[in-house]
């Protein structure tokens, strides 16, 4: 019998013998005639990359600056009331910023080439702001103080858990007002927004796009990409009783957070084959109860939720469940931004929807801006041309504009993704082709386009985000961390507001010219 320490020495010797060639083998291998003999490098064996990644050194200083600015914004934002202008906080935050123990002047940073290089402009087919005009008009002239301005933020797993959306929402609500987290599934995902805790009874079933088969219901998946139903019990029906289900919400987090201080709850339902009862309760009392007749289209119930109550519950009873399309926690005025993550999607599902139900739902929600942020699920499937994807994405934008003609659409381009080649992480070779297809589809369909890949730093920029301290992306080299998501949201917000400020200036100039007396 081999003793344990001898077995250990044998294994150690084998590992040393395997590792020795890695120390001397050239990185590109040894050429022998028409063949190249390669051996795993030390970096590949031990999963390290001793060589600096392309762009890593030039990206590192600006990531430090932007990341620290983000920290300062959050610190100031939580200390001050929401009524303060957060853009002035940004200037104050930059004013105290230090990089490598060197104090940096605010104006120097705001006008530096580093920050200019990250301010990637939003692209449109014209210079008259037509692509974004419906959204800009809704924001201007004090409109948000009188009515709701809605933004639907669609995306794949890159925005799951309210990532990117939550920071974009907080920025827009700080400038234009508005409260709440917007639309949620009746059955929560494993992730939830940071301002609301949602729990449900055990007899709910969530049906999402990947679960849908054929038939009418497969095309009536609403604007959240699915619906929920409560399961029915034969035992309850046989005893003459109703099937029951409940959904409970609780405000959490800072009381100063606009996202938790919603005052309106809207329940979207449809295609109920039997009547059902829905009720609202808080403060240990039932505040409202309605018997809803069978429904052949998507409709809604609206309730006011007093800020004084931190929790409330929705109860549903009936022989059969309606399709519950979602619940929105919002304010009646200001900006509301919905996080609608559809995992595994490439953003090509809207044209699958029943046109009548899609139009009805979009009219009820009434968005001024729809953001489409997809692409990472397409990257691993490398093909010579993405003309087919350009056509598909174009058709999705057309379908959304057909559902609501006066809506702005903004396509956010695919982010950088890395794969390992020769022990180093490099961008997938097809990312720029996918990005270009997205840009072409957006411009051709009269939408706007923002280049996320370019904003990150372009080719091979993801490793700099992964290896930042703290990390701005996860080690799958695909998804942003929460900090990285906030940074992307800040870049997007800055570019969007830059175009908005130009729109305001242009509109004011036109108004002034019209007001001038004729000579």
N, C-alpha and C positions, 0 to 999 in steps of 0.2 A: 504493500500500500504506500503510495506516494505521500510524504508528509506535506502539510499545508504550506510551509514556508518554501519548500522546494518547488511546489506547484506555482507559487507566486513568482519565484525567480525564473522559472521556465517561461511563464506568460510575459514577464517583464523583458526577458531576452528577445522573445519573438517581436514584441512591440518596438524595441530598439532597432532590431534588424529591418523591420518594415519602415521605420522612420528615417534611417540613415540615407537611403536614396533620395528622399524628399529634400534633404539638406543640400545636395549637390546637383540635382537635376535642374537644368535651365527651365525657366518659367514656360518657355515656348516649346520645350522638348528637344529631342535630338533627331536631326534629319538623317535618314538612312535610305539613300536612293529616292524612290518615290513615296516612301513611308516616313511618318513622323512618330518616333517613340516618345510617349509621354508617361509621366508618373505623377501621382498627386503631389502637389506642393505642400509645404508645411502649413500654409494658410488653409488649404483644403482639408488636410488631415485634422487640424486642430480648430477649424472653423473661425479663423482670424484672418484679417487682411492687413499685413504690415505696411502696405503701400497706401498712400493717401488716395482717396477716391477723387475722380475728376470733379471739379467745382467745390470740393469740400472746403478748401482753405479760403477761397474767395467768397463762398456763401456763409461761412461761419460767423464773421463779424456782423453781417447784417441780420442774421438770425438772432444773434445775441441782442442786438439793438431792438429789433421788433418784438422779441419775446419779453424783454424787460419793460418795454413800453406798455405791453399788454398787461403785465403785472401791475404797473403803476396806474393804468386806467381802471382796473378792477378795484384797486385799493381806494382810489379817489371816489369811484362810483358808489361803493358801498358806504363810504363815510358821509357822502353828501346826499341831499334829497334828489329825487328823480327829476325835479323840475329844472335842475341846473343843466346848462348846455354842455353835453359830454365832449363836444369838439374842443371847447376851451380847456377841459380837463386833459385832453391829449397834449396840448401845448405845455401845460404845467407839468405833466408827467415827463415829457421829453426834456424839459428844462432842468430836471434834477437827475437825469440819466447819466450813469457813468459806465464806461466801457474800459475794462482792464485798468481800473482805478484812475482813469482820466476823465475829468468832467467835460461834458460835451455841451456846447451852446445849443439852445432849442432851435433857433433859426437855422443854424448850420446843419442840424439833423434833418429838419423838415425840408430843406432845399438841397440836401446832399444827393449825389448821384446814386448812392446806395438805395435811398428810399424812392427816388424817381424810377430806378430800375424795377422796383417791385410794384409801382403804381401802373399796372397794366390796364390800358384803356379798354372800355367796352366798345365793341365794333358793331356798326350798323351799316346798312346799304346807302344811307343818306346822311346829310348834315342837319336835318330839320327835326331830329328827335322823334320821327314818326313811329319807330319801333317801340319806344318806351313812353310815348306821349300819353297813352291812357293812364299809366301809373303816375307819371309826373303831374298830370292834370289833377288826379285824385289827391295828390299830396299838397298841391299849391293852393294859394288864396284862402288859407285857413280851413279847407275842406275837412281835414281829419278831426277838427274840433266839433264838427256838426254831424259827421257820419263815419261809418266804418270803412277803412281801406284794407282790403284783404290781399295777402300774398300766399300763394300755394307753393311750397318748396318741395318738389319731388326729387327723389334720388335713390340710389342703391344703398348697399351697406355702408358706404362712405358717410352717410348722414344719419345712420341708425343711432338711437339713444339721444335724439335731439342735438347731435353734434353738428356744428356749423350753424344750423338753424337757430339755436338758442341764443348765440352771441349776436347774430344778425338781427334777431327779434329784439333783443335788449337795446341795441343801437338805434333801431328804427323807432321803437317805442319811447326811448329817451328823447329823441328829437321831435317826434310828431304826436306823441301820446298813444294811448292804447294799453290794454291789459289782457292777461290770459295767455294760455299756451295753444289755444286753437283746437283743431280736430284731433280726436283720439279714437282708436277702436274701442268698441264696447268691452271686448276682452283684451286686457293689456298685453303687450309684448313682454319679453323677459326684461327689457329695459323700459324705463319710464322717465318722463321729464323731471327735472330736479325740483320743481315747485309743486308737484301734485303726486299724492299717493293714491293708487286706484286698486281696489279689490273687488272681486265678483263672487257670486255663488258658484258652486261646483258644476252646475248643469248647463253652463254655456259652452257653445262650440263656435270656434272661429274658422271661417272659410276664406282662404286667400287665393290669389291668382293661380299659384301652382297647383292648388287642390281642385280647381274648377274643371269640369269636363265639358260635355256638349249640352246643348239645349238652351232654352231662353235664359235660365238663371246664370249660365256661364258667361253671358254677355251683359248682365246687370250687376257688375261688381262695384259700381259707384266710383267716387273719386279717391277713395282710400285703398283701392285695389283689393276689395273684399268686403265681407259683412259678417255679422254674428247672429246666431239664433240660440234660443234656449231649448233644450231637449224636452220632449213631452213624455209623460208617464201614463201608460194605459190604466194603471191602478187609480191615479187621480181622476181620470176621465170617467172610469166606471163607477166611481163613488159620487159623481156629480160635482167634483171639485175642479178648480182651475190648476193648471201648471203655473208655477211661480219661479221668478228669478230676480236677482237684485244686483245693482252696481253701486259701489260706495266710493266717494271721493273725499280726500282730506287735503287741505292746504298744508304745505310744509315749507321749510326754509325761512329766509328772512322776511319779516313783515313789510320791509321796504321794497321787496321784489315786485315789479309790475306783473310778472308772469303768474304769481299766485293770487293776485288781487282782482280776479275776474268777478264780474257782477251778473253775468248772463250765462245760462246753460241752454243749449239747443240739442235736441235729440232728433236725429235723422233716421227715418224708417221708411219702409215701402213694401209693397206686394204682400200685404196681409190677407190671407184667405178667410180668416175668421176675426170677429171683433176681439179686442184685447183692452185691458185696463192698465194704465200707466199712472204712477203717482210719484210725488216728490215729498220728501220729509227731511226736516232738520230740527234741531232743538227738541228731539223726542216727540215731535208732532208731525202729522201729515198735513202739509200746507196746500196741496192741490192734488186732485185725482180726476182723470178724464177717461171716459170710455171711447175708444177709437174704432170707427167703423172699418170694415174691410177696405183695403186700399189697393188700387191698381197702378199707382205711380209712387214716386218718392215724395215724401212730405216731411214736415217737421213739427216739433212741439218746442215752445220757448218758455223759459221760466227766468225770473229774477232771483239771484242768490245774494242775500245780504252779506256784506263784508264781515259783519259781526259773528257769523257762523263759519267755523273752520272745517266743518264736515257736513255732508248731506248724502242722501241715498235716493236712488231711483228704483222703483219696484215695478215689475211687469207681470201681469197675470192673464192667462188665456188658454183656450183649448189648443191653439196652434201659435207658434211664434212668428211675428213679422220678421222681415230682414232688417236688422238694426245696422245701419250703415256707418254710424259714428256718433260721437257726442262731442260738442264743441264747448269749451270753457273760454269765454271771451268778454269783451266790452262792446257796447253798442256804438262807440266812437273810437277814433284813433286807429292805429295799425294793429292788425292781427296777423301773425305769421304761423302757418301750419307746417309741421314737419311730417312729411309723407314718405317714409322709407319703404321701398319695395325690394326686398333682398333678392338677389339673383337676376334682377331685371336689367335690360339694356335700354329701357325707356321706349319700348316699341309696342306697348300694350293698349294705348288709348284708342287706336283705330279698331281694336277688337270689341270695344264696348258698344252696347246698344245705343244708337245715336239719340234716341228719344230720352232715355233715362240719363245719359251723360249730360245732355243739354239741360234737363230739368234740375239735376243736382248742381250743376255749375251756376244756373240762374239763382238757385236758393242761396248759395254761398257768395256769389257775386264777386269774384276776384278781380283786382285791377292788374295784378302781375302774377304770372306763373313762371317759376324757375324750374328748369330741367337740368339735373346734375347726374348724368349717367356716364358709363363708358368702361369702368374697371372690369366688368364681367365680360366684356368683349375682348380685352387685351390678350388673354391666354390663347385665343383662337386666331392664330396668325394665318392670314391669307394674302395673296398678292395685291388685291384691290378691295377697298371698302365702299365702292360705288353703291352696292346693295344697301349698306347701312345708311348712307346719305339719303337714299330714296325712302327708306323706312322712317328715318327721323323726320324728314320733310313731311311725310304723310301724318305723323303724330302731331306736329305743329298745326298743320292744316285742320286736323280733326278737332283740336282744342279751339282754334279760332272759329271753326264752324259752330261749335257749341256756344261760344260767346265771342261774337265778332269784335267787340270793343275791349280787347284784353291785350296787355303787353306780355310777350314771351321772351324770356332770357335763357339762353342755353349756356351752361357752365361747362367748359371743355374738360376732357378727361385729365386726371392728375397723373403725375409720374408714377411708374411702377418699376420695380427692379427684379431681376433674376440673376442668379449666380452663374458667372462664366469665368473659368480659370481662377477660381478663388476670389473673384471680385464681384460686387453687385453693380450691374449696369442696367440701363433702361431697356425695356422690351423694344425690339426694332420697329414695331408697328404703331407705337403710340402717336407719333406725329401724323401718320396716315389717318388714324381714327380721329385725332383732333381736327385735321383739315376737313374730314368728311362732316364732322359736326358743325364746323364753321360754315361750310358751303350750304348745308341744309338750312341752317338758321338764317343766313343772309337771303337765300333764295325764297324762304317762306315769309320774309318780312319780320323776322325776329332779331333780337340782339344776341351778341356772343361775347363771352368773357373767357380768356385763355388761362385756365388754372395752371396748366403745365408750365407755361411761360412765367406765371407769377411765382411758382415754386423755385424757379431758377433754370428750367429747361432740362436738357438731356443730362441724365445721371445726377439729378439734384436730390432724389429721394434719400440716398445714404446720408447726406448732410442733415436731413430732417430726423432720420432714425438715430444718428449718433450725436445729435444735439444734447446738451445737458441743461435742464431735463429734456427727455426725448420729445420731439414734435411729431413722431410717427412711430408705429409699432414695428416690431422686428419681422413682421410678414412682408415688409417693404411695399405695402399696399395702402393700409388705412392710417389716417391721422390719429394721433392721440388727442385727448381733449384740448390740450394746450395748442397743438397744431391745428385743430379744427377752429379754435378761436382766432388763430392767426390768419387762416384762410378767410374766415368770415370778415375779419377786419379789413383785409385786402379787398374783398369783394364789395363791402360796404363803402369803402373809400372811393373805389372806382365808380360805383353807382351814384354816390352823392356828388362826385365831381361832375358827372354828366347832368345831374339834376340842377346843380348850381349854374351850369352853363345854360340850361334850359330856362331857368328863371331870369338870368341876365338877358338872354335873347328875347324872352317875352316882354320884359320891362322896356327894352329898346324899341320893340315894335309898338308898345302902348304909348311911349313917349312921342314917337313919330306921328302916330294917329292923333295925339292930343295937340300937336303943334298947329298954330293957326296957318291957314292958307294965305299966300301972298299973291 
